[in-house]
Amino acid sequence: MRLIIALSFLLFPLLSFSQFSASELLKGKSSVTIPFEFQNNFIILDVVFNDILPLKFIFDTGAEHTILTKREFADVLHVDYSKRFNIIGVDREEQLYANIANNINLRFNDITFDRQNILVLEEDYLGFEKYAGTAIHGIIGGQLFRQFIIKIDYKNKNLILQDFDTFIAPTKKYQTLALEIFRNKPYITISAKLNKDHSIPLKLLVDTGAGLTLLLHEDTNEAIDLPLNVIPGNLGSGLGGLLNGYLGRVNQLNLDELYFNNLLTYFQKVEGNYNLEHLNGRNGILGNVLLSRFYIIFDYIRGNIYLKPSKKYNKSLQFDKSGLSIFATGKNFNTFIINDVMKNSPAELAGLKKGDIIKRINGLSARFLDLQIISAKLQKKEGKRIKLVIKREEKKIKKIFRLKKLI
């Protein structure tokens, strides 16, 4: 399954936001803990919107601002908008719009952010839900939490916000990297061996809203060439459109003393000088599939990121071996529609097509599954037999194939 690249290419007007100090927000506490769900490589937070509506927002360090993607929730609460403006989508052609909503209250567990200005999309251009397989109503960008020390405990599924004044930088078991903050987004510079010959420096956006390992922009450095063995296809979805590119591998990615070998990597061109100017000189994105292998501490104020690797952090990562890209739809997100089939993949050779609806997988009804479970089944060991019952138009059809390493 190919995963979403959320807002790393998007640009909104700079806005002024109501900002409180960490100590004011914590009200005497040194920190607060916000539990999260981790679904299909997305960090999903429970948010009470304007003291009334319980909603779910993705925590996305690759987004500059907080965004409500479902306008109907703002409208039902009669939220006032101060401005309507065009926003920039993937193709830079389709007319997309957002509004600025003022004085919004956002409550997370034991902490409330009052009088915030947020962006409200006129339509849900992103469609996070079909990729996450669960309800998603918005995005928490880097601006909201940046006055805190931000700790992400992927193992226990907790986001911890700590007062800067009480934080003592860790010295043992953590790798420390310099962090650059630009437009509320965190960047690191590390090195990679794209082939076996030599290493090159890479400036990467640290993006918890990207459900991938590593994405490299081909046209940002002449040394970033496509590997000899790549697969073309759809990488995911951005604002108002699909993102196309290639899937291949790099020889090694180094985070100082930490490393990943033979790493599955996405490659994409950034077309046009406009996009290049607003990338802040970056060469790509470091996504949640790799980030979740660490306990992470963001210190936006001092400009550091601390990484504590989990045991066997760099063991082989498992990826889709079917060639299927699947969307979750329906009231309970248990209607699974094939969105794309990779050329020459086991799924294509078995005759599966875009638009087919998965009804059963290995004897189990899709009604009792979720997107994450299906994704895990399609990442099993090579040679694993997959039996699907799909619905095509009004016919039910059986399809059988064996999983195969695709790249």
Secondary structure, 3 states (H helix, E strand, C coil): CCCCECCCCCCCCCCCCCCCCHHHHHCCCCEEEEEEEEECCEEEEEEEECCCEEEEEEECCCCCCCEECCHHHHHHCCCCEEEEEEECCCCCCCCEEEEEEEEEEEEECCEEEEEEEEEEECCCCCCHHHHHCCCCCEEECHHHHCCCEEEEECCCCEEEEECHHHCCCCCCCCEEEECEEECCEEEEEEEEECCCCCEEEEEEEECCCECCCEEEEHHHCCCCCCCCCCEEEEEEEECCEEEEEEEEEEEEEEECCEEEEEEEEEEECCCCHHHHHCCCCCCEEECHHHHCCEEEEEECCCCEEEEEECCCCCCCCCCCCCCEEEEEECCCCCEEEEEEECCCCHHHHCCCCCCCEEEEECCEEHHHCCHHHHHHHCCCCCCCEEEEEEEECCEEEEEEEECCCCC
